[in-house]
Structure formats: C-alpha cells, structure tokens
Amino acid sequence: MKITNITITPLNIGKSLLRIQTNAGVEGWSEVSGRNRSVFNAYLENRIKTALVGEDPRTIQRHWTTLALGKEEVVFRLPGWAVGIIDVALWDLLGKETGLPVHKLMGGAARTTIPLYWSVGSGWKMQPEEMLRLVEEGWQRGFRAFKIRMDWRGWRQDIDPEKDYYMFKEVREFLAGDTYLGFDVNNGYSVSTAIQQGRRFEELGINHYEEPIPHWDLAGLKQVADALDVAVSAGEQDEYGWWFQQLVKLGDPDILQPDILNAGGPSEVKRIFDWAETINKQVMPHSPQAGINSMASMHVYATSQNATRPHEFSIEFSGPLDDIAELYGEDVLPKGGDAVLTDKPGYGIELNEAAVERLTEK
C-alpha cells in the first residue's frame, strides 16, 4: 500500500476535509481549521507531500518522526498542529485497513462511554445572566458537566475579575452542588489575581481551574498551583511531549490538557498520556468541536487509565450539528452528555459524499 495523494476540500462550516489517499482505495481523514488552511496548504504542497507520497501509510511512527523532527533536505521540523493533522488521518487510515477502531489499535479502551462537559466561552463579552443562559441550554441538552471560558488568551490582564467571579457564582448557584463546573481564564490573570480568584472559586465549589495565567509563565503557574487546593490545568497550547515535560518540571499543574493537533496528533498524545500515568498526573484533553479531530481525541483518551474527568465539548467551533451529523454520521454527536465510541474501523466516521459536495465552498 502506498500513499498516492493528500487533498484538502474546503467546507463552508469553518473547516476543511483532508484525505490521505492510497493505491488500495483506503483513505484516512482529518480536518484543517479555516484559520490555518492557507498556512497548512503551504506545508502540504512544499513539504508534506514530498515526504509522504509514495510511502506506506501504515508506518505511522516513521512518518511522525519525519514530520516532527525533520529528515535531511526532504522536510524541516513542522509545528505540532501541522503534524497532528496528518497523524490524525494516518491513524484513521490504519484503522480502516485493519478493520479496527483506533482505541483498539492503541491498546484497548478503559471505557468507551466518555462523559463530556459543556464548554461555553466569550465570557469577557457577556454579563453573568448571558453566560447562565448558555449553561442552561447545555443542561437542557442533557449535559451534566460544564466549563465557562473567558477566551482572553493573554490579550489583557486582570480587566474585570469581579465580573468573572459573579459570572461563576451565578452559574454555580444554578447547577446542583455536585455538578462538575470548571472555570477557564484563558491566560487572563496575573499570579496574585489568579490565586485570589481561585480561593474565592474554591469557596463556591470549582472542579478545575484552567490556564489561570499566560501559558509561558511556568514559574507563575507553579505559584498558583501550589497556593490552591483546586486542580489547576494547563497544556492546550503546548507542542510535543518534551514541552509537557518542561510544563510539569517548572509549572507542575495538576491536570495536563494536550490538544489532539497542537501536541502533535494521536501518536504523541498517547505518549503524553502514558507518561502522565507514570508521574500520577491526570489528563483531560483540549479538543472541543464535534467532528473527526474530536473523535480522534476521544479514541486516544479512552485508552488512558487516568481518563477519569469529562472530555470537552462545544458547539461554538463545530459548525451546525445537523451538518456535522449528515457529513460524518450520527456517531460523532453526543448521546445526551456522553460520547459513545463504537467498534467501527478508524474513528467510526461514515463520510457522506453527497454532504461533502453540498458543503464544499463554491
């Protein structure tokens, strides 16, 4: 079996469909986000195809090493998210070739029903009652775990922590006391504010405290994690396992949150999960949108014994869920507040070519 081509089909739902095609007629699929498409196209045409076309797609680790670490003049080291897109598709292809789901190829699932948390953001734009309405929507859809996000990403520092507190308080009071509720600062606080806010959230009842300060401030992250009882989480923006080693060594968060693309794809996320078990760290992936990449994240997560917290889910980045179900099949959508993985080959995606045609950007 040889790779014959790698194609991208731009879709009008904010993402593109990537296909790795072979001379055996078996394909592997993944997604490219709309904002990264032009950059990824450049990598694909100038580096990735040169390295992979004509190669056996089943030698996944060799291809991962080529793309992530470089290989002579063929390809220079690529960013984690670009490697991740290809790696997602290669695992899907291997699953179809073998007739096995990816979670079995990666050693077997500890569980195939994965609780999800309803993730809602843009809190900086909202008043508390607006955020509460979005949480109420998730409750009505059957979700029983939640996270509210500020989505600042380091663009500001300590602008309105008092409003943030009352937003969390109003949501916490709506939810039953034992309902999972996390708070995602998205890098928006200084160290002192993060500690003060974390203590106030602890009094109300918080289940995890995500990216409380800019992600590059590892010394500050350790100050926050050491000062609080709540589990502090980080890592969604970090590349490759070696960055996670530095994250733990210098920042020591309680929960590691690799993103299925940013961290370098299923191959590397699986290694991060396995390593996290050896140092007794919990894992909780960042990959919120419904679709192929999210299914890849959950197949890897299912194999981890430390996968005891809910996986993120958001409708804000997915495109219309009816379109997603028509495009990929109903198995990609939550069942109430859970994801249920099947034993179908690869990620269990059933691509509807008619839907691809309908949703292709004209």
C-alpha positions in Angstrom: 0.0 0.0 0.0 1.3 3.4 -1.0 0.1 7.0 -0.4 -0.9 8.4 -3.8 -2.1 11.9 -2.8 -3.2 14.1 0.0 -6.1 16.5 -0.7 -8.0 19.3 1.0 -11.6 20.1 0.4 -12.6 23.5 1.9 -16.1 23.3 3.6 -18.4 26.1 4.4 -18.7 25.1 8.1 -15.4 26.6 9.2 -13.1 23.7 8.4 -11.6 21.7 5.6 -11.7 17.9 5.0 -8.2 16.4 4.5 -7.9 13.0 2.8 -4.8 10.8 2.6 -5.4 8.6 -0.4 -3.8 5.3 -1.3 -3.4 2.9 -4.3 -5.5 0.4 -2.3 -8.5 2.7 -2.3 -8.4 3.2 1.5 -8.5 6.7 2.8 -7.7 8.4 6.1 -9.4 11.6 7.1 -8.9 14.6 9.4 -9.8 18.3 9.5 -8.0 21.6 9.0 -9.4 24.6 10.7 -10.4 27.5 8.5 -7.9 29.9 10.0 -5.0 27.6 9.4 -5.9 26.5 5.9 -3.6 28.7 3.9 -0.6 28.0 6.1 -1.2 24.3 6.1 -1.6 24.3 2.3 1.9 25.7 2.0 3.3 23.0 4.3 1.3 20.3 2.4 2.5 21.3 -1.1 6.1 22.1 -0.2 7.0 19.7 2.5 4.4 17.1 3.5 3.6 15.6 0.1 7.3 15.4 -0.7 7.9 13.4 2.4 4.8 11.1 2.3 3.6 10.4 -1.3 4.8 7.0 -2.4 5.3 5.9 1.2 3.5 3.1 3.1 0.9 4.9 5.3 0.9 2.2 7.9 4.4 3.1 9.2 2.9 5.9 11.3 5.7 6.4 13.8 8.3 6.7 11.0 6.2 9.4 9.3 5.6 11.2 12.6 9.4 11.4 13.2 10.0 12.7 9.7 7.5 15.5 10.1 8.1 16.4 13.7 11.9 16.1 13.7 12.9 16.6 10.1 14.6 14.4 7.5 17.6 15.7 5.7 16.5 18.0 2.9 13.1 16.5 2.4 11.3 18.2 5.3 12.2 20.5 8.1 10.6 20.2 11.5 6.9 21.2 11.3 4.8 22.7 14.1 2.8 20.3 16.2 -0.6 21.3 14.8 0.5 20.5 11.2 2.0 17.2 12.2 -1.2 16.5 14.2 -3.5 16.9 11.2 -1.5 14.3 9.2 -1.2 12.0 12.2 -5.0 12.0 12.8 -5.6 10.9 9.2 -2.9 8.2 9.3 -4.4 6.5 12.3 -7.9 6.7 10.7 -6.4 5.0 7.6 -4.7 2.3 9.6 -8.0 1.6 11.4 -9.8 1.1 8.1 -7.0 -1.0 6.7 -7.1 -3.4 9.7 -10.9 -3.2 10.3 -10.3 -2.0 13.9 -11.2 1.2 15.8 -8.3 3.4 16.8 -8.8 2.8 20.5 -8.1 -0.9 20.0 -5.1 -0.2 17.8 -3.7 1.9 20.7 -4.0 -0.8 23.3 -7.7 -1.0 24.1 -10.2 1.3 25.7 -10.5 1.6 29.5 -14.0 2.9 28.7 -16.0 3.6 25.5 -18.6 5.9 27.1 -16.9 9.2 27.9 -18.7 11.9 29.8 -18.5 15.3 28.2 -18.5 18.8 29.7 -20.4 21.6 28.0 -17.9 24.3 27.2 -19.1 27.9 26.6 -17.0 30.9 26.1 -16.6 34.6 25.2 -17.3 35.4 28.9 -15.5 38.7 28.6 -18.2 39.9 26.2 -21.1 38.9 28.5 -22.9 39.7 31.6 -23.4 36.9 34.1 -27.0 36.3 33.1 -26.0 35.8 29.4 -23.5 33.1 30.4 -26.1 31.5 32.6 -28.5 31.2 29.6 -25.8 29.3 27.6 -25.2 26.9 30.5 -29.0 26.4 30.8 -29.0 25.4 27.2 -26.4 22.7 27.9 -28.4 21.4 30.8 -31.5 21.1 28.6 -29.4 19.2 26.0 -28.6 16.6 28.7 -25.1 17.7 29.8 -24.2 17.3 33.5 -20.7 18.8 33.5 -19.8 22.3 32.5 -17.0 24.8 32.0 -17.3 28.6 31.4 -14.5 30.4 29.5 -13.2 33.9 29.3 -11.4 33.5 25.9 -8.8 36.2 26.6 -5.7 34.3 25.5 -3.4 36.8 27.1 -4.8 39.8 25.3 -5.3 41.5 28.6 -4.6 41.1 32.3 -6.9 41.5 35.3 -9.5 43.6 33.4 -12.6 42.6 35.4 -12.1 39.8 37.8 -15.1 40.9 39.9 -17.5 40.3 37.0 -15.7 36.9 36.3 -16.4 36.0 40.0 -20.1 36.9 39.8 -20.4 35.0 36.5 -19.0 31.9 38.1 -21.2 32.4 41.2 -24.4 32.7 39.2 -23.7 29.6 37.2 -22.6 27.7 40.3 -25.8 28.6 42.1 -27.9 27.3 39.1 -26.1 24.0 39.0 -26.6 21.4 41.7 -23.7 21.5 44.2 -22.2 18.2 42.9 -22.4 19.1 39.2 -19.0 19.4 37.6 -18.0 23.1 36.9 -14.7 24.4 35.7 -13.5 27.9 35.0 -11.2 28.7 32.1 -9.3 32.0 32.5 -7.7 31.7 29.1 -4.4 33.2 30.3 -6.1 36.3 31.6 -4.9 36.8 35.2 -1.7 37.9 36.9 -0.3 35.5 39.5 -1.8 37.3 42.5 -5.2 37.7 41.0 -5.2 34.1 39.9 -4.6 33.0 43.5 -7.2 35.4 44.9 -9.8 34.4 42.4 -9.0 30.7 42.8 -9.6 30.9 46.6 -13.0 32.6 46.0 -14.0 30.0 43.4 -13.0 27.2 45.9 -15.4 28.6 48.4 -18.2 28.3 45.8 -17.2 24.9 44.5 -15.0 24.5 41.5 -13.7 21.3 39.8 -10.8 22.6 37.8 -9.2 26.0 37.2 -7.8 26.2 33.6 -4.9 28.4 32.2 -5.1 30.9 35.1 -2.1 32.9 33.8 -0.3 33.3 30.4 0.8 29.8 29.4 4.5 30.7 29.0 4.8 31.8 32.7 5.7 28.4 34.1 7.2 29.8 37.3 4.0 31.7 37.9 1.9 28.7 37.2 3.7 26.8 39.9 2.9 29.6 42.4 -0.8 29.3 41.5 -0.9 25.5 41.6 1.0 25.4 44.9 -1.2 28.0 46.6 -4.6 26.5 45.7 -6.5 23.3 46.5 -8.4 23.2 43.3 -6.9 21.2 40.4 -5.1 23.7 38.1 -4.9 22.6 34.5 -2.7 23.7 31.5 -1.1 22.5 28.3 -3.6 23.0 25.5 -1.2 25.3 23.6 1.9 23.2 24.1 3.7 21.2 21.4 5.1 17.7 21.7 5.9 15.6 24.7 9.2 17.4 25.5 7.3 20.6 26.2 5.0 18.8 28.5 8.0 17.5 30.4 9.0 21.2 31.0 5.5 22.1 31.8 5.5 19.6 34.7 9.0 20.2 35.8 8.6 24.0 36.0 4.9 24.7 36.3 3.6 21.5 37.9 -0.1 21.8 37.1 -2.4 19.1 38.5 -4.0 18.3 35.1 -2.4 18.0 31.7 -4.5 19.1 28.7 -2.9 18.2 25.4 -4.8 19.2 22.3 -5.0 16.5 19.6 -3.5 18.8 17.0 -1.3 21.2 18.9 0.5 18.4 20.8 1.4 16.5 17.6 -1.5 14.1 16.9 -2.7 10.9 18.4 0.8 9.3 18.3 2.2 12.0 20.6 -0.9 12.5 22.8 -0.9 8.8 23.5 2.8 9.0 24.6 1.9 12.1 26.8 -1.0 10.2 28.4 1.2 7.1 29.1 3.9 9.3 30.6 1.4 11.2 32.7 0.3 7.9 34.3 3.9 7.2 35.4 4.1 10.5 37.3 0.5 10.3 38.6 -0.9 13.2 36.7 -4.4 13.4 35.5 -5.2 14.2 31.9 -8.1 16.0 30.3 -7.8 16.8 26.6 -8.5 20.1 24.9 -10.4 19.3 21.7 -13.9 20.8 21.9 -15.5 20.7 18.4 -17.7 17.9 17.0 -16.0 16.2 14.1 -13.1 14.0 13.1 -10.4 15.6 15.2 -12.6 15.4 18.4 -13.3 11.8 17.7 -9.5 11.2 17.4 -9.0 12.9 20.8 -11.6 10.7 22.4 -10.3 7.5 20.9 -6.9 8.2 22.5 -8.4 9.4 25.8 -10.4 6.2 26.0 -7.2 4.2 26.3 -5.9 6.1 29.4 -6.5 4.8 32.9 -6.2 8.4 34.1 -9.1 9.5 31.8 -11.5 10.0 34.8 -12.6 13.6 34.1 -15.0 14.6 31.3 -13.8 15.5 27.8 -14.5 19.0 26.5 -17.4 19.6 24.0 -18.6 22.8 22.5 -20.9 23.7 19.7 -19.2 27.1 19.2 -16.4 25.7 16.9 -18.2 22.8 15.2 -20.5 24.3 12.6 -24.2 23.3 12.6 -24.6 20.0 14.3 -27.1 18.8 11.7 -24.5 19.4 9.0 -21.8 17.6 11.1 -24.1 14.6 11.5 -25.0 14.5 7.8 -21.3 14.8 6.9 -19.8 12.3 9.3 -22.7 10.2 10.7 -24.6 10.3 14.0 -21.8 8.6 16.0 -19.8 11.9 16.1 -22.6 13.6 18.1 -23.1 13.3 21.9 -25.7 11.0 23.3 -27.1 13.2 26.0 -23.9 14.4 27.8 -21.8 11.4 26.7 -19.7 10.4 23.7 -20.1 6.7 22.9 -17.3 5.1 20.9 -18.1 2.3 18.6 -16.0 -0.7 17.2 -16.3 0.7 13.7 -12.9 1.0 11.8 -10.8 4.1 12.4 -12.7 6.8 14.2 -16.1 5.3 13.2 -16.6 8.2 10.7 -19.1 7.5 7.9 -18.4 10.1 5.3 -21.4 11.2 3.2 -20.0 12.2 -0.2 -23.2 14.0 -1.1 -22.9 16.1 2.1 -19.3 16.8 1.2 -20.4 18.1 -2.2 -23.2 20.2 -0.7 -21.0 21.7 2.0 -17.9 22.4 -0.3 -17.1 26.0 -0.6 -18.0 27.2 -4.1 
